[in-house]
Amino acid sequence: MGNWIKHILLLGLFGLLILIRVFENELFYDPYLLFFKNDYLYMDFPRREILKLTIFTTLRYVLNALISLGIIYLVFKDRSIVQFSSIVYLVAYIILILIFLYFVINPRQEDYYLFFNFRRFLIQPVILLLLLPAFYYYKLKK
């Protein structure tokens, strides 16, 4: 694959991540988007449908994870790195969704900030931002 094709594909995948973020209100059910944009420390917890919220949060996580795995593959061209990343994404999802559901089911005002940060790992490609430099450093040392 030519270098310019790789760059175009990477640009396209990063563009997809941006589009998911830009159209999050239209694509996903998430009552917390507006809640966390406002002064949430002084607001009541929003009404939510837990099953619907879990499904849409999972969908968003899966989309971000698949796109991120594509980016990791294009950058490093190493299947073992992609396989390891897949395991990281799966384990992270299980841990994060359990913590997310705890905060959704048991809302307490003193936990809002912590909930906001755990939720961020599920709905944004933060794990990609951690894995790219880690694998780059790994490749340098190898």
C-alpha positions in Angstrom: 0.0 0.0 0.0 1.4 3.4 -1.0 2.2 5.9 1.7 -0.3 8.4 0.3 -3.1 5.8 0.4 -2.3 5.0 4.0 -2.5 8.7 4.9 -5.8 9.1 3.1 -7.2 6.1 4.9 -6.0 7.4 8.3 -7.5 10.8 7.5 -10.8 9.1 6.7 -10.8 7.0 9.9 -10.0 10.1 12.0 -12.7 11.9 10.1 -15.2 9.2 11.1 -14.2 9.6 14.7 -14.8 13.3 14.4 -18.2 12.7 12.6 -19.3 10.5 15.5 -18.5 13.3 17.9 -20.1 16.0 15.8 -23.4 14.1 15.2 -23.6 12.5 18.7 -26.9 14.2 19.5 -28.5 12.9 16.3 -27.0 9.4 16.3 -27.1 8.4 20.0 -29.5 8.5 22.9 -27.6 10.1 25.7 -29.4 12.4 28.2 -26.1 13.1 29.8 -24.8 15.1 26.8 -26.8 18.2 27.8 -26.5 17.4 31.5 -22.7 17.6 31.5 -22.6 20.6 29.2 -24.4 22.6 31.9 -23.5 23.2 35.5 -24.3 19.6 36.4 -23.0 19.9 40.0 -26.2 22.0 40.8 -28.7 20.1 38.6 -30.9 17.1 39.2 -29.8 13.9 37.5 -31.6 13.6 34.1 -34.4 11.1 33.5 -33.1 8.2 31.5 -34.0 4.8 30.0 -31.3 2.5 31.3 -31.5 -0.2 28.7 -31.7 2.2 25.8 -28.8 4.3 27.2 -26.7 1.1 27.7 -27.3 0.0 24.1 -26.5 3.3 22.6 -23.4 3.8 24.8 -22.3 0.3 23.7 -22.9 1.1 20.1 -20.8 4.2 20.3 -18.0 2.4 22.1 -18.0 -0.4 19.5 -17.9 2.1 16.6 -15.1 4.1 18.2 -13.2 0.8 19.0 -13.5 -0.6 15.5 -12.4 2.7 13.9 -9.5 2.9 16.4 -8.4 -0.7 15.7 -8.3 0.3 12.0 -6.1 3.3 12.8 -3.8 1.1 14.9 -3.5 -1.4 12.1 -2.7 1.2 9.5 -0.1 2.9 11.7 1.7 -0.2 12.9 0.9 -2.9 10.3 1.1 -5.6 13.0 -1.7 -8.1 13.7 -0.4 -8.9 17.1 -0.7 -5.3 18.2 -4.3 -5.2 16.8 -5.2 -8.4 18.6 -3.7 -7.1 21.9 -5.6 -3.8 21.4 -8.8 -5.8 20.8 -8.4 -7.5 24.2 -7.7 -4.2 25.8 -10.9 -2.7 24.3 -12.9 -5.7 25.4 -11.6 -5.8 29.0 -11.9 -2.0 29.2 -15.5 -2.2 28.0 -16.5 -4.8 30.6 -14.9 -2.8 33.4 -16.2 0.6 32.2 -19.7 -0.4 31.5 -20.1 -1.9 34.9 -18.8 1.3 36.5 -21.0 3.3 34.2 -24.1 1.3 35.1 -23.4 1.7 38.8 -23.3 5.5 38.4 -26.5 5.5 36.3 -28.4 3.3 38.7 -27.1 4.9 41.9 -26.8 8.7 41.0 -25.2 10.7 43.8 -24.3 14.3 43.3 -20.8 13.9 44.9 -20.1 11.2 42.2 -21.0 13.3 39.1 -17.5 14.3 38.3 -16.2 10.8 38.6 -19.1 9.5 36.5 -18.3 12.2 33.9 -14.8 10.9 33.5 -15.6 7.2 33.4 -18.3 7.9 30.8 -15.8 9.8 28.7 -13.8 6.6 28.2 -16.9 4.9 26.8 -18.1 7.6 24.5 -14.8 9.1 23.2 -11.7 7.4 21.7 -9.6 8.1 24.7 -8.2 4.5 24.7 -6.8 5.2 21.2 -4.9 8.2 22.6 -3.3 5.9 25.2 -2.5 3.0 22.9 -0.9 4.9 20.0 2.0 6.4 22.0 2.4 3.2 24.0 2.8 1.0 20.9 5.0 3.6 19.2 7.3 3.5 22.2 7.1 -0.3 22.2 8.2 -0.3 18.5 11.1 2.1 19.2 12.4 -0.2 22.0 12.0 -3.4 19.9 
